[in-house]
Amino acid sequence: MYLILKVLHRRHLLAAYSSVIGMASRATALASLSAVAAALFAIILAPALRLTWTPWKWSRISADLVVMNATIYTSDPSLPFAQAMAVRGGRILRVGSYSSVEDLVGQQTYVLNLNGNVVMPGFIDSHLHLIYGGLQMGQVELRGVKSQEEFARKIKEALRDKLHSEWILGSGWNNDLWGGELPLASWIDGITPDNPVWLSRMDGHMGLANSLALKIAGISNSTCDPVGGAIVKTLEGEPSGLLVDSAMKLVLAVIPEVSINDRRDSLIRASKYALTRGVTTVIDFGRFFPGTSVDHIWQDFSDVYQWADSSGKMLIRDLIQEKGRALSQWIHLGGVKAFADGSLGSSSALFYEPYEEDPYSYGLQVTDINWLQNATLHSDKFGLQVAIHAIGDKANDMVLDMYNTIVSYNGMRDRRFRVMFFLYLNEIHKKFMCC
């Protein structure tokens, strides 16, 4: 179980609008407003936040930015739509008609006529891995690969910029796109004899290592499956190169740790990308996956987030909520997360019935239920929101029953337990959810 950070992107929020492209160009608009776009819907209306519609009055204050002739969706039922908005220092001063903000136009005010285009609050992504995603953006991109040949070609292309014995890292492959067959180390061994390779599946619950990486990790036909994981083997009993859930730690442990500077760069890179998609608020679940060290969470917090916060380089801002703890103006500690099972695509989601393609496999319970209940009990007692990953029907049963137990111990309150994914339910829970 590890900590979750809730963060709100600060700059370039123009990307959140559904249509500002009606102007000269999106790129031009972003460049023009980089100094003031922090407020163009830095609203992200938190539950306790309500906009105040200030009446028109004379004022000596000048806005940095005034948006006019717009269709501004406010998310506030008292004034669902407005035509103009005034911004100063990254904060919204006034929203309403243009006449209500006109007195805030000064000599240095940038007036933006949107010609009727729509402005709306930025999107909130409630589940992502920000630094991890930023790191993946600098690795081999396997998302969208549709054949074994294309898979191997991507790795071969990555070799051009690699030194002898340097690791090749990649992610995003989805075997469903080429018919369902899982990749094997033999697919890439011939082109990577001198470079260890680790390629994670799109869900993060399975990865492929080449034979050199398996050798460095000490994985052989006699290596036993770790608790909560699996070393996939061939019919001959040899490691196929695929590692599932906690078994991934065997290879991840021998991959050189990412430098502080690389992690800092990844935060900025991922934040900028999110902003281009209109995502202005994120809940970051960190770099933890089954089989990895929880130390990464604390290292990223101290080496990356606190550095960005103290140095003024952060593109994120605190999202005030009733639960959790605000660590600074920019970062909010929202809760904790753990795993009950794996993923469906990696055949490690935990079910009562076996998988059709493997009648001996019911999936994986990746965390001991007694430890999970104890950790949840104490986290809930301290007022932290608990989120647990569960996909299979058996895993969801375990988590829901455990949540009921926690409530019986700690009492009723508006705690809002989360079940991440929550894909397969038994008939009893389906009826409960419907009623």
FENKA-V483482 format. One line per field, one symbol per residue. ss: DSSP state (H for helix, E for strand, C for the rest). phi: phi as a letter, one per 20 degrees, with the letter a starting at -180 (. if undefined). A space follows every 10 residues. Layout:
ss: ???
phi: ???
This chain:
ss: CEEEEEEEEC CCHHHHCCCC CCCCCHHHHH HHCCCCHHHC CCCCCCCCCC CCCCCCCCCC CCCCEEEECC EEECCCHHHC EECEEEEECC EEEEEECHHH HHHHCCCCCE EEECCCCEEC CCEEEEEECH HHHHHHCCCE ECCCCCCHHH HHHHHHHHHH HCCCCCCEEE EEECHHHHCC CCCCCHHHHC CCCCCCEEEE ECCCCEEEEC HHHHHHHCCC CCCCCCCCEE EEECCCCCEE EEEEEHHHHH HHCCCCCCCH HHHHHHHHHH HHHHHHCCEE EEEECCCCCC CCCCHHHHHH HHHHHHHHHH HCCCCEECCC CCCCEECCCC EEEEEEEEEC ECCCCCCCCC CCCCECCECC CCCCECCCHH HHHHHHHHHH HCCCEEEEEE CCHHHHHHHH HHHHHHHHHH CCCCCCCEEE ECCCCCHHHH HHHHC
phi: .bfdddccfd dlfgffffad ffegafffff ffdgecfgef kffkgfgeec fdefffbfbe fdefbcecld deeemdffbg ccdbbdcbln ceeacrefff dgfeedfefe ddeelnfedb gffdeeabcf fgfffffddf edfnfcbfff gffffffffg ddegmffddb anfcfffcoo fffcgffcgf dcfdcfccce ffemdbbddf ffffffemec fefefffnbb efcffenege oecdlfffff egfdfgfffg ffffffffff fffgffened ccdeemeecg ndeffgffff ffedffffff emefdccfdf cfdnbfeafd cceerccbdd becffelcfe cfdfffebfd ddnceecfff ffffffgfff fenefdccfb cfffffggff ffffffffee nfaeelgdde nleccfffff ffffd
